[in-house]
Amino acid sequence: MLKIVGYPDRFSVRPGETIRFMVSSELSAPYRVDFVRIVHGDVNPDGPGFKEIRVDGPTSGSYPSRFQAIHPGSCAVVADNPKLAGLSSFQVQAMIWPTLPARGEQGLIAKWSPDRGGFALVIDETGAPALRVADGSGGVNTISSSTPLIAREWYRIVASFDATTNTVIVTQLPLFDHPLVSAKARVEERIDITPQLDNGAPMTIGAWFERAEGARVITAGHYDGKIDAPRLLRRPLSEPETEALAAAASHHLRATSFASPVAALVADIVAAWDFSQEIESTRVCDVSANRLDGDIHNLPTRAVKGHTWTGEEMNWRHRPEQYGAIHFHHDDLYDAEWKPDFDLTVPTDWRSGSYAARLTCGEYEEHVPFFVIPSRGKPTAKLAFLVPTASYMAYANEHLLMTGEAAAGLGRLAVFTARDMYVNEHREIGYSLYDYHADGSGVCYSSRLRPIINMRPKYQFGAGMTGSSLHQYNADTHILDWLEAMGHDYDVITDEDLHDEGMTLLSDYHVVMTGTHPEYYSTAMLDALHAFKHQGGRLIYMGGNGFYWRIAFHRDLPGVIEVRRAEGGIRTWIAEPGEYHHSFTGEYGGMWLRQGRPPQTLSGVGFTAQGFDLSAPYKPTPDSQDPRAAFIFEGIAEGALIGDSGLVGGAAGGFELDRADRRHGTPPHALVLATTMGGHTDTYLVVPEELHITAANITGTSSPLVRADMVFFETPGGGAVFSTGSIAFAGSLSPNEYRNNASRVIDNVVRRFLDKTAFVAP
């Protein structure tokens, strides 16, 4: 079992820049830090074996172990403010859509301090709304509606305290009545304490305040569900006044003219938060005159339907007032917020590459990967290996194999490693974009600011497959190892660098080589690769299922991506109707195919099928005899199989496969040089977006759509594209000490692509 884990504050760093490392150790002894360059992360004994090279780092040495906790759960926090002072009577109200009301106590709106009193509108242990008040001296009263809430139904919840009568009223009103279901409630009780409301604590929405650790606010009682239009008033309103305020549009809540239906109530509004404003930001906006704005913590989901959504508009930018809700989860996590244990200013003589901080203590070992990229504007090679870090983030700490459905889809027995078990048992480290929150909603945000347990050297995905079960990080080290073995100079750059710098980052390179599974792409990333390709650049696509999902990076928060799983595609969850647009950017989410930008328009091939048992070799096609492709097959016997052995499924074509398709944008002059058609088992299935009706005979032994195509074509400006169309391909580079047909093909392509001589399209 893992006893020591960590993460860096960034994935990529340039020479002379500083990277920080956060570590949590359950051990009592100090741990040792060494820095290593990762050459080959795969431990498969049939391959080259694990390779790391120790490098001198100025902060190598011994560090004390300490445990660092993670506090998951999202909420909004409004700092204490003099405008919140002086309350004696009050009313709080909100529209809520609870998803796990029976889970236990959950905070809705609170100004609460465990030792200084206050109030908290909560869902109590019975699943009913309740108002808890405390006097700061040990006196606590809780008044419950005693009527449990129904999950996934909208309610108006109102709670008030009248200091003149010491009376609490709690009301719940469902916005939709179901026959034979009693969901309305109103309770009124006198209490025997005087709440202490000037408690110095922040206002919280979706949780309650527990304590402060310096400037850091620790919250508890996290809520699962949506909250819309939360409001705080300085006195209890009558029922007609409450109705009028609930119906008022946000822009009326600062009006002083009696033309406004709530003008007479404006003076009583302490705060009225409108979550439909600044959806792309980390702010929650108070539209009252007091402007008690706050900040969201741990990235609850925004751009979700509010209680006024009619279904007439699907884009939150067009009718933001219908998207005035935030969906909070008790298991949301953006930043683990650990304190740094050591840092590293990267020596200027370190070459660009894949690195890790290696942490050891007795039998325990942890690697914390990072990437050294070249100094800005100073490439050290003409070939750049583009590390698909966005895809690493998408799969970070995935729980796919923990579900029976996903494990069955492997077509073989899944073997769980210690890392898999750690991910399953320590849900506080957060989820992948393939997971569900505990309330059944899909996880649409993923961050790198936390330990990513499955992004480690030596890790295997669903270990036990014939050969190796490599995916993502370690599969990409097959390419790095091959580049080293063949003597090709290269720089390493990452997806996040590409998103931030675009074509500027690529302009110094003749060749860009991708990883094995660059699945998740932002608009900026895709635009940059298209520009590179059309300005004479040479692209080598070394994977499968690439350029598939559109993602967005947050404009303010580093290291976090968003996906909305709209329309088609292989999806473990599906976005709710009306919630297909990214909250970070407002862009329409889903597959790039559905955006009119299929992967074939970039690489010539696009996702067609997947299967996880055995891979198949490539068979040359008649196009392989075209003189334009002669350089690719130099030194290879005519008709010889390509990739008939390998570390991923035993051959080069496997795991996930891409095919050429003129309808999807494969260029008309593209050559399909080789294919795996006819070589796959029945566990390989066609992707759902290709199926317009239910159909039989869509497996690897029967459907022509189940295949990986190797493709080459020329591009404007003397450039070219070569694509393997398979995640497994890189695993076929090393057999027979790199002397094999798959290795020879890629070596031929790399050497010709590095040649400045222009390609000329037919």
N, C-alpha and C positions, 0 to 999 in steps of 0.2 A: 504494500500500500504506500502511496505517496505521503511523505512527511514534510517535504519542502517544495514550495512552488513559488513562481515569481512572474513578473512581466516588466517590459520596458515602457518608458513614457512615449516612445515613438518606434516605428518599425525601421525607418531608414535614417542614416546619419552620415554626414560628410566628414572627411578628415579635418581635424581641428575643432569640430563641433562636439558638444557634450550630450551624452545620453544617460538617463538615470534608470536605475533598476530598483523595483520594489519586490521584497521577498517576505514570505511568511513561512516560518519554520516551527514545527511542533517538537523539534528536538531540543535537548538541553545543552548539547555541545555546540561550539562554534562550527560554522561551515566554511569551506574553502572556496574561493572564487578564482577561476582561471578563464581566460578568453581563448576561444578556439575558432578556427575557420572550418565550417562544415563543408566537406567535399561530397560525401555520399552518406545519406542518412538511413539507407535501407540495410537492415541486418540480415536479410535473406542469405543463408549460407551458399545458395546457388549462384550468387552474384559476387561483385567485388568486395562485399562486406562493408561494415561501418568504417568511415574514414573521417577523421578530424585532425586538424593540425594546430597544435598549441602555438599561440602568438604572445609576444610580450605585451602586457597591458599595465599601465602605470598604477592601476588600482587592484591588481591581483593581490590576493592575500586572504587572511582570516577575518571573519565577521561574526559577531554574536548572533545566535539564533533568537528570534522573537516571533511570537504569533501575532498576526494582524487579522482582525475580523473584517468581514464584508457585511455591509448593512443594505441589503436589497430592499426594494419597495419604493414606489414613486409617490410624489405629492407635489403640491405647490406651497411655497413658503413666502409669507409677507412679513418683513421685519417689523418689530415693534416700533410704534410711531406715536408721538404726542397726540395725533388726531384720533388714536384709539383710546386715549385716556379719558377718565371722567364718566365712563359708562356706569350706570347703576341698573337701569332696566335695559333690555335689549330684545331683539328678535333676529333669528337667522332663518334663512330659507334657501332652498335649492331644488332643482329638478335632478333626480337621480335615477339611474338605470343599473341596479345592482346585479352582479353576475354570480357571486358566491355569498348570498346573504346569510347562509347557515354556517359559514366557515368559522365564525367567532367574532369577537369585538373588533370593530373597524371604525376608524375616524372619518367623518364627513367634513365638518367645519369645526375648527377649535381655536380657542385662545386659552391654552391649557398649560399648566406647569405642575408636574407631579408633587412639588413641595410648596408652591406658592398660590395654588388655587386656580380658579378660572372656570371656563365652561367648555364643553365638548359635545357637539351633536354627533351621535354615533349610531352604528348598528350594534345592538347588544348581543349577548351570547345566545339569545333566542331567535335572532334574525329580525328583530323589530327595531324601528328607530327609537332613539331615546335621547334625552338631554341630561347630561351629567354636569353638576355644578359642585364647586368646592370653595371653602372659605380660606384655605391656606393654613388652617390650624388643625387639620385633621378631619374636619367635617365635610362629608361628601353625601350628596343626594343624587339619585338617579331615577328619573321619571320615564317610563317606557310606554309606548303605545300598546304593547302587549299583543300586537297583531303582526305576525311575521310577514316580511316582504316576499313577493314572488320574484324569482330570478328573471332577468331580461324583460322587465316591464318598467315603463316610465311612471314615476311618482313625483308629486310635489310634496316636499317635506318642510314643515314649518315648526319651529320651536321658539318659545319666548319665555322671558322672565319679567314679571312686573314687580318692581321693588316696593311699590306702595302697598301691595297686598301679599307679597311673598308667594306669588302664584306662578307655577310653571304650566304651560300649555304645549302639548305635542300633537301635531296633526299630520296625518298621511292621507294623501288623496291620489288614487291611481288615475292616470290620464286616459285609461281605457277600461271600461267595466266588462267583466266576464260574467255571464249568467251563472248563478249558483256559487259564485266565489265572493266572499266578503273580504275586501282588501282595504276598505276605508276605516279610519280610526281617528278618534279625538279623545285625549285624556287631559284632565285639568286637576292639578293638585297643589295644595299649599306645602311649602317646605319649611324646615326649621333652622336653616342657616342663611347667611347673607353671602352670596358669592363674591369672591375677591377678583375683580376683573382687571384691575391695574396690576398685573403680575409680572410685567417685563418680558413675557414670553412672546414669540412670534405668533401670528395667525398662520394656521396650517389648513390646507384643503386636501383631503384624501388621506389624512393621517393625523396623529397628534404629536406634539413636541415631547421629547423624552429628556434630552440633555444637550448641552453644548460642549464640544471639545475644541476649545479655542474658537476660531471663526467657523468651525464646522458644526452644522446643526444635525443632530441625530434624532430621527423620528421613529415612531412605532405605531402599531395599530393600523397598518396600511389597508386601504380599501380596495376591493376589486369591483370595478364597474365604471360607468360614466357619471360625471357630474356636469351639470349645465346651469348657468345663471346663478351662482351662489351670491348671496347678499347678506349684509349685516346692517341692522337699523338700531337706532338708539332708543326705541320704545316699541312695545307690542302694537301691532296694527290690528284694526278690526278686520273681520273677514272680507267685507267689501273693499277695504283698502289693500288687503293682501292680494285679492283677485286683480285689482287694478294694477298693482305693481308687477305682479307676475306676467301680466299681459303687455306691459309697456316695452317698447323698443328701447335699445340701449341709448340712442341719442336723446331720448326724452328724460333720462335720469339726471341730467345736469340742467334741464330747462327750468327757468324761473317764471316763465310766462304761464298764466292760467289757461292758455290755449292747450297746454300739455295736460293729458289726463291724470298725471301724477305730480303736477306742479306743487300741490299743497304738501306732498310728501318729501319733496327734494331735501328739505332741511333736516329730515330725519334719517336720510341715507348716509351711513358711515362709509360703506363700500359696496360697490356693485361690479363684480368681476365679469368681464365679457371675454370668454375664451375664444371667440371667433376672431378676435383681433390679434395681429402679429403671430399667426399660426406658425410661420417659419422660424420664429425666434424661440428663445428660452424664457420669454416673459409671459406673465399673466397680467392683463391690463384691467385696472379699475377705472370705469367710465364715470364714476361720481366726481364731484368737485374736489375730493380729497386726494385723488390719484394715488391710492395705496396699492401700487403695482407690486408684483412679486416675481419670483423665479420658480421654474419647475426643477425638481430634483429627480434624477434617475430616469429621465425621458419617458414619461407616460405618453401614450399614443394620442396624437393630435390629428386634425383633419378627419374627424369621425362625425357621424351623423348626430345631431342634437335632437332635442325633443320636438323641434318645429319642422324637422325634415319632412318634405311632402313627396319625395320621389320624382319631382318634376325636373330637378337639376342634379347632375352627377358630379359636377366640378365645383369644389368648395370655393374656388376663386370667384366664381360667378355669383354664388349666393352664400357668402360666408356666414350670414346670420342663421342659416340652417345647419351650420357646422360649429355650433357654439359649445360643444362638449369636449371634454378630455376623458380618455379611458385610462384609468389608473389600474395598476396591478401590484399585488404585494411582492411579486417576483421580478419586477423591472430592475434593470441594472445598467447604468452607463459607465460609471467610473468607480472602481473598487476603493479609490481614495486612500490607498496605503501610503505610508510615509516612505521616502526613499531610503535604501540601506547603503547603496554605494552608487557611484557614477563612473563614467569613463569619458575622458576627452580623447577622441580617436587619434592615435598617432598619425602623423602625415605620411609615414612610410607604409602604412597598411594599404594593401591593394584592395580594390573594389571586390566585393564578394559576399557570401553568406556566412554569418558569424553567429556565435552564441556565447553567453556567459555560462560557463559550466560550474554548477554548484555541487559540491560533494561534502558528505559528512558520513564517514564510515561506509556502510553498505548503500546509503541513499545518494541518489544522483538526480540532478535536474539540469536541463539545458533551457536557457531563455534566449530564443533566436532574435537576431536583428540583422540588418543589411547595411553594409558600407557602400555608399554610392559615390561617384567621382565628385570632386570639387566642381562647383558651378562653372560651366563653360570650359571645363578642362577634362574632356574624356581621355581615358587611357587606352582605349581600343576602338575599333571601328564597328564592333558587334556589341549590342546591348542585349542582355538577357532580362526580359521584363517579368519580374516576379508577380504572380497574381495574388497580391495581398488582399484585394477586395474579396476574392473568393475564399481565402483563408478566414477572413472575418465572417463571411456568410456561413461557413461550416463550423465556426468556433464553438467547441463544446457541444456538438450535436448529440442528440439523444435518439437518432433514427433507429439504431440497432436495438434500442430498449423497447421498441414497439413490435408486437408480433407481426403486424402487416409488413413493416419494412424488412424485418429479419427474414420473413418468408420469401420476399422478393429477391433475396440473394441467390436462391436456388441451391443453397448449401447450408451447412451448419455454421452459425456465427459463433466465433470464439471471443469472449470478452477478456480484455487485458485489464491489468490493474488500473490503467488510465481510464478505460471505459467505466469501470466500477466507481472510480473517484468522481467522474463527471456525473454519474447517476446518483450518487449519494450526497454530493455537495452541490445542490441546485442553486445555492447562493452565488455561485460563480457566473451565473447567467446562462443564457440560451443561444442557440444558433437560429438562423433564419428558417430552419426546417422544423422548428419546435412549436409547441403550443404553450401558452401560459396556462397556469393552473385552472383558470376559468374557461378554458376552451378557445380563447381567441388566439389567432396566429401571431407569432413574434415577427414584427416587421423592422425592428432596429437591432443592430449588432455592433458592438464596440470592441476595440483592441485594448482598452484600458482596464484589463483584468487578466488573470491567468488564462491562457488558451491551452488547455491540457492536451488536445489532439494535434497541436502544431508543434511537434517536437521530433528531433531525430529519434530513430528507432521505433516510432509509433506505427502500428499497422491498423488499417481500417477493416474491422471484421475479420481478424486473423483466422487462418485455417484454410484459405483458398489454395488450390493447386498453385504452387509458386508463391508469390507474394500478394498481399492485399493492399497495395500502396495506393494512396490517393492524396492529392494536394501536396503539402510541403515536401514529404519524403519522395514522392514520385518525381517532383521537380528536381531533386538532387541527382536523379539519374542523368539529367541533361547536364548539370554542372560537372558531374564526374566525367561525363563523356567529353565535354569541352576541355577539361584538364588533361584527360588521357590522350586526346588527339592534338594537343598543343595549340589550341585556338585561344588567342587573347580575347578577353571579354570584360565588359563592365556589367554591373548589376544595377538595375533601377526598379522601382516598384510602382504599383498601380496608383498609390496615393501621390507619388511624385508626378506621375503622368496626369492625374486629374488636376493637380495644382499648377503645373507648368506647361502642359499641353505640348504643342509642336516644338516649342523652344527646347524642351528636354530631348526630343528626338532628332533635332536638326544636325547634331554633331555625329550621327551614326549613319553608316551605309546600310547596316542590317539590324533589324530587331527580331529577336527570337522569343516566342512566347513560352510559357509554362504548359503543363499538360492539361490544365483545366481552367482557363481564364473565362469563367462563366458569367461573372457579374461585372457590368460595365456601365459607367456613368456616361452622360452625353458628352462631357468634355473629353473623356478617355477615348470614346469611339470616334469623335471628330478628329482627334489628334492622329489616330492610326490611319484613318482615311486620308487625311492631309499628307501624312508621311508617304503612304502608298502612291498617291497621285503626284507627288513631287519628286519622284525618282527613287524613293526608298525601297528597300527589299525586305519583305516580311516573311518570316518562317513561322508558320503556325504548327506547333508541336503537339497539339492536343485534340480533344474532342469536347463536344458540348460547350463551345466557346461563344462569347459575345451573345449570350442567350437572354439573361434578365437585365432589364434596365434598373439601375440603382441611382440613389442620390446621396451625396455627402452633405452634411450639415454646414450651413454657412458660418456658424459661430463656434461650434464644438468640434474639436479635432478628433479624428479617429473613430468616426461612427458612420455607418451606412444605413440606408433604408431601402426596403423593397416592398412593393404592393403586388401581390400575386393575383393579377387581373386576368380575365379571359382564360386562354388555354395554357398549355404547358404541363410538365410533370410537377405537381404541387402537393406537398404534404398538408397544406391548408389553402383556403381560397379566401381572398379579401371579400369583405361584406359588400353587398350592392351599395353604390354611392361612395365607396371608399377606395377607389382605384387610383386616385391622384396622390402623389407624394406630399407629405406635410412639409418636408424640408425645402422643396422647390416649386410645388404646384404642378410638376410634370405628370403626365399620364403614365402610370406604371404598367408593369407586366413585361411580357416578352418583347424583345426588339423586333421580332417577326411581326407582331401586331402594331408596331409603330411604323411599318413600311420600310424597316431597315433590317432585313434578314441577314444572318451571318454570312450567307453566300455572297452578298454584295461586297464584303470585306475580304474574306478568305477563300471564297469559291465553294465552301462546303458549310453545311449546317446540321444541327442535331437531328438524328433520325431514329435511333434505337439505343437501348441499353440492356445490358445483361451482365451478371457478375460471377459466372462460373469459369468458362474457358474462353480464351482468345483464339483468333484465327489468323493465319498468315495472309499476306497480300499476294494476289496473282496479277501479273502484268496484263494489261489490256493492249489492243492494237495501237492506242495512242502512245504507248511507250516506245514505239518504233518511229515516231515523228522526229525528224531531224532537230526540231527545237528542243527536244528532251534528251538529246544524245548525251549531253554532259551529265545528266542525272544518273544514267545507267552505265556510265563508263566503268569498266572493270567487272561488270556483272553479266553472267551468262544469259543469253537470250531465253526468256521464259522462266527463269529461275524465280522461286518464291522469295518474298522479302519478309523478313521477320518471322521465321518459322520456329523460333525459340524466344524465350523472354521471361522476365521476372514478374510479369503481371498476367496471370492466366496462361502462361506458357507460349505466347506468341504476341505479335505486334498489334493485331486488331482486336480491341476488346474494351470492356468496362462501359464506356459510352462512345458512340460512333456518330460520325458526320458523313453526309453524302452530298454530292454535287446535284444541283437541280436548277435548270434554266429558269423555271417558273419563279423560283425564289431569288434569282439574281446572279447565279453563276455566270460569269462572262461568256459570251458566245465563242470566244477563241480559246477558252480554257481547255487544257488537256487533262482527261481523267486517265492517269498513268497506270493505276493498279487499283484493285478492289478486293474486299474480303467476301463478296457476295457468295452465298452458298456454304460458307464455312462455319456458321454459328448454330448454337443449340436452341432448343425451344424456350430456354429461359430468357433469350433476347426478344424484347417486345418493341414494336413500333411506338413512337411517342404519340400521345393523344391528340396533339394539334394536327397531326396528319390524317386523323380518322374522322370522316364526316358523318359516318353512321357506325353502329356496332357491326363488327365483322369478325369472321373466323379467318384462320390461315394468315395471321399477321406476326408469326414468330420467325425465329432465325432459320428454321428449316424450310419455310414455305414462302416468305415474303421477300420480294426483291428490294423492299425498302430497308431491310436489315442488312446494312453493309457499311463499311468505312471506305471512302474513296480518297485516293492520293491524287492531288490536283496541282497543276502548275499553270500559271499564266503571266503574261507580261502586262505592265502598267504604264501609264503616261510618264514621260520624262526619263525613260530608260530603266524603270524599276521592274520588279517582279514579285510574285507571291508563290510560295510553295506551302502546301498544307498536307499533313499526315491524316487528319480526320479521325484520330483515335487517342483516347487517354492512355492506353496501354503501350503505345508505340515506343515511348522513351525507355520502357523496361526491356526493349529488345536491342538496345545499343551496345550492351556490355558483353553478351555471350561470346565465348571463344576469344577472350581478351580483346574485345572490340573489333575483331576481324570477322565480320559477318555482313550480309547484304543490307540489312537495315542501317547499320553504321556506315557502310560505304555510300549509300544513297544520301544520307544527311551530310556526310563529309563532302561529297561532290557538290551538293547544293550550297553549303556554307562557303566553300572555296570559290565557287563561281559567283555567288552573291557578293562576296567581299571584293571581287575584281571590279574595278571601276568601269570596265567596258560596258556600255549601255546594252540593255536588252532591246530588241526591236520587235514590236508586235506585228503579227502577220497582217 
